Amino acid sequence: MHQLPSDCRRINPLTPARRDPSMVGMPGPVAVLGTPMFCDMGFFPSVLIVEPMGVFANDLPAGTILDIIPEVNIPSFGLCHSPLNPEVIALTAAALGVPVPAPCIPIVVDPWISPSNVLIDGLPILTEGSVCECLWAGTIVLTGPSPAMNVEAI
């Protein structure tokens, strides 16, 4: 019932095949529901939230580059300390120039950048190491370890 695309295979991520630079394809495990991520302008890590699209890895739905909806796919990172965030600017001005973080609401307008060559419904699948940019200058990275860390596509 739950299948990865036909060009996927299961391997142990610690095997020599994983470290072999001649292996082309995704650089890391498939990013699924619950894969940890971090924003360099946020205070706390968060986890990717993925709605099931019919492709699963270790019984968890796999993400695609369009999983960028704030609070649906990308939850808050706690507080934001970006000097470009309008709320941070307002709070800092009210504190007479002392930097004050504001609640984080990630605003992502461009798809994730994923080095994957595996597609789900025509969209590249996410892997650990995929990156997207928040409108407030934060870089969000899927850091892993993925709950599906033993699933790779090559």
Order of alpha helices (4+ residues) and beta strands (2+ residues): beta-alpha-beta-beta-beta-beta-beta-alpha-beta-beta-beta-beta-beta-beta
